[in-house]
């Protein structure tokens, strides 16, 4: 009786193991990568090339550096400067940063 129970348990373990292995391999075989997304297929002019995206990123970095130099030249407290620099890195469209840029732009217009 013990022999029959151990054989049945071994056979059950073997079947479950085989089933688990086949389930894992079929999942990997079903994955396919599309050559194009729907956007690229139907609206290719809306998708920017890699070179254009790199150029835009370099422009954003240059603009951030320019704004950082402007923030460094302002006559404000160090605490406010750090808060504005933090906003520039994390949220460039924050209310505090926008208000500062408006004040700077209107201050430049009044001087002219």
C-alpha positions in Angstrom: 0.0 0.0 0.0 2.8 2.4 0.9 4.4 1.6 -2.5 1.2 2.4 -4.4 0.8 5.7 -2.5 4.4 6.8 -3.1 4.2 5.9 -6.8 0.9 7.9 -7.1 2.5 10.9 -5.3 5.6 10.7 -7.5 3.5 10.5 -10.7 1.4 13.5 -9.5 4.5 15.5 -8.7 5.9 14.7 -12.1 2.7 15.7 -14.0 2.5 19.0 -12.1 6.1 19.8 -12.7 5.8 19.1 -16.4 2.6 21.2 -16.6 4.4 24.1 -14.8 7.4 24.0 -17.2 5.2 23.9 -20.3 3.1 26.8 -19.0 6.2 28.9 -18.5 7.7 28.3 -21.9 4.4 28.9 -23.9 4.1 32.3 -22.2 7.5 33.4 -23.6 6.8 32.1 -27.0 3.5 34.1 -27.3 5.2 37.4 -26.7 5.8 39.3 -29.9 7.1 42.8 -30.4 5.3 44.9 -33.0 7.6 46.7 -35.4 5.5 49.8 -35.2 2.9 51.3 -32.9 -0.4 52.4 -34.2 0.7 56.0 -33.9 3.8 55.4 -36.0 1.7 53.5 -38.5 -1.1 56.0 -39.0 0.5 59.3 -38.0 4.2 59.1 -38.7 4.6 62.9 -38.9 3.5 63.2 -35.2 6.3 60.9 -34.0 9.7 62.6 -33.7 12.9 60.8 -34.7 15.6 59.9 -32.2 17.8 62.8 -33.4 14.9 65.3 -33.0 14.2 64.0 -29.5 17.9 64.3 -28.5 18.1 67.8 -29.9 14.9 68.8 -27.9 16.4 67.3 -24.7 19.6 69.2 -25.2 17.6 72.4 -25.7 15.7 71.7 -22.4 18.9 71.1 -20.6 20.5 74.3 -21.9 17.3 76.2 -21.0 17.4 74.8 -17.5 21.1 75.8 -17.1 20.3 79.3 -18.3 17.5 79.6 -15.7 19.7 78.2 -13.0 22.3 81.0 -13.8 19.5 83.5 -13.6 18.4 82.2 -10.2 22.0 82.3 -9.0 22.3 86.0 -9.9 19.0 87.1 -8.2 19.2 89.0 -4.9 17.0 86.6 -2.8 17.5 84.6 0.3 19.4 81.3 0.1 16.3 79.4 1.3 14.1 80.8 -1.5 16.9 80.2 -4.0 17.1 76.5 -3.0 13.3 76.2 -3.2 13.3 77.7 -6.7 16.1 75.5 -7.9 14.3 72.5 -6.5 11.2 73.6 -8.4 13.2 74.0 -11.5 14.4 70.4 -11.3 11.3 68.7 -10.1 8.4 70.8 -11.4 9.4 73.5 -13.9 5.8 74.7 -14.2 5.3 75.4 -10.5 3.4 78.5 -9.3 6.3 79.8 -7.3 8.8 79.5 -10.2 6.3 81.0 -12.7 5.7 84.0 -10.4 9.5 84.5 -10.2 10.0 84.5 -14.0 7.1 87.0 -14.4 8.6 89.3 -11.9 12.0 89.0 -13.6 10.5 89.7 -17.1 8.5 92.7 -15.9 11.5 94.0 -14.1 13.5 93.8 -17.3 10.8 95.6 -19.3 10.7 98.5 -16.7 14.4 99.0 -17.0 14.3 99.3 -20.8 
